[in-house]
């Protein structure tokens, strides 16, 4: 029961009757991961974080979504209503990647940060691994 309440409050969690279309028009920021440039949509409100990348059918190369939270905390995500396989990097205030998780599409499995973080970056599944990015590396350009 407590897990169900926690999942309902997670970023990426979606109400039963939420929007059935991808959100558009979010601000874009340019991030760096080593020599790689990432164009990331910024989800920085409860509503934009809740919807995230739900209902997206594709994600262009080197593009993703940056989730920004007001203060560092343990963050957990799930993939309900998200048809794309994604990888998520949980990122500390200083830009250091704390941990990375691969997330299967259309699942309610919780993927959580290993410690409190202020940022999470979702990319196409395998993007971090294929670019040699791992826990301990830094993401530059965070807001």
C-alpha positions in Angstrom: 0.0 0.0 0.0 2.8 2.4 0.9 4.6 1.5 -2.4 1.4 2.3 -4.3 1.2 5.7 -2.7 4.9 6.4 -3.4 4.5 5.4 -7.0 1.5 7.6 -7.5 3.6 10.6 -6.4 6.7 9.8 -8.6 7.9 12.0 -11.4 6.8 10.2 -14.5 3.8 8.9 -12.6 0.6 9.4 -14.6 -3.0 9.6 -13.4 -5.4 7.1 -15.0 -7.0 9.9 -17.1 -4.0 12.0 -17.9 -3.1 13.5 -21.3 -2.9 10.9 -24.1 -0.5 13.0 -26.3 3.1 14.0 -25.9 3.8 17.3 -24.3 5.4 19.9 -26.5 6.8 23.4 -26.3 9.1 22.8 -23.3 12.2 25.0 -23.0 15.4 23.4 -24.5 18.8 23.5 -22.9 22.2 22.4 -24.3 24.1 20.1 -22.1 27.5 18.5 -22.5 28.7 15.0 -21.6 32.4 14.9 -22.3 32.7 15.7 -26.0 29.0 15.0 -26.6 26.3 17.7 -26.9 22.8 17.0 -25.7 19.7 19.0 -26.6 17.4 18.4 -23.7 13.8 19.5 -23.1 13.5 20.9 -19.5 10.7 19.6 -17.3 10.9 21.8 -14.2 7.3 21.9 -12.9 5.2 19.2 -11.2 3.0 19.0 -14.3 5.8 18.8 -16.9 7.8 16.3 -14.7 4.7 14.1 -14.3 4.1 13.8 -18.1 7.8 13.6 -19.0 8.3 11.6 -22.3 5.0 9.8 -22.1 3.4 9.0 -25.5 6.5 9.8 -27.5 7.1 7.5 -30.4 10.6 8.5 -31.1 13.5 10.5 -29.6 16.1 12.0 -32.0 19.8 11.3 -31.6 21.4 13.3 -28.8 18.1 14.6 -27.6 16.5 13.9 -24.2 14.6 15.3 -21.3 16.1 17.0 -18.2 14.1 16.8 -15.1 14.9 19.6 -12.7 13.8 19.5 -9.0 13.8 22.4 -6.5 16.0 20.6 -4.0 18.0 17.3 -3.9 16.0 14.3 -2.9 15.7 10.6 -3.7 14.0 10.6 -7.2 12.2 7.6 -8.7 10.7 7.2 -12.2 8.6 4.7 -14.0 7.6 4.2 -17.6 3.8 4.0 -17.7 2.4 5.3 -21.0 6.0 5.6 -22.3 6.5 3.4 -25.4 10.2 4.2 -25.8 13.0 2.3 -24.0 15.0 4.9 -22.1 18.1 5.2 -20.0 18.1 7.7 -17.1 21.0 9.3 -15.4 20.5 10.7 -11.9 22.7 13.7 -11.4 23.9 15.6 -8.3 24.0 19.4 -8.0 27.6 19.5 -9.2 26.7 17.6 -12.4 28.2 14.3 -11.3 26.2 11.3 -12.5 25.2 9.3 -9.4 23.8 6.3 -11.2 22.3 5.2 -14.5 19.3 2.9 -15.1 17.8 1.3 -18.2 14.0 1.5 -18.2 11.7 -0.9 -20.2 8.7 0.7 -22.0 5.2 0.6 -20.6 6.2 -0.7 -17.1 5.5 0.5 -13.6 8.9 -0.7 -12.2 10.5 2.1 -10.1 14.0 3.3 -11.1 15.5 5.4 -8.3 18.5 7.5 -7.6 21.1 5.9 -5.4 21.2 9.1 -3.3 19.5 12.5 -3.3 19.8 14.3 -6.6 18.4 17.5 -8.2 18.5 16.4 -11.8 17.6 13.4 -13.9 18.3 13.1 -17.6 16.4 10.6 -19.8 17.9 9.6 -23.2 17.2 6.8 -25.7 18.1 3.5 -24.0 21.8 2.7 -24.3 22.8 6.3 -25.2 25.0 6.7 -22.1 26.7 3.3 -22.5 27.3 3.8 -26.3 28.9 7.2 -25.6 31.1 5.9 -22.8 29.2 7.9 -20.1 28.9 6.3 -16.7 28.4 7.0 -13.0 31.1 9.5 -11.8 31.2 11.4 -15.1 29.8 14.9 -15.2 27.1 16.6 -17.2 27.8 20.3 -18.0 25.4 23.1 -18.6 22.9 22.2 -16.0 20.5 25.1 -15.1 
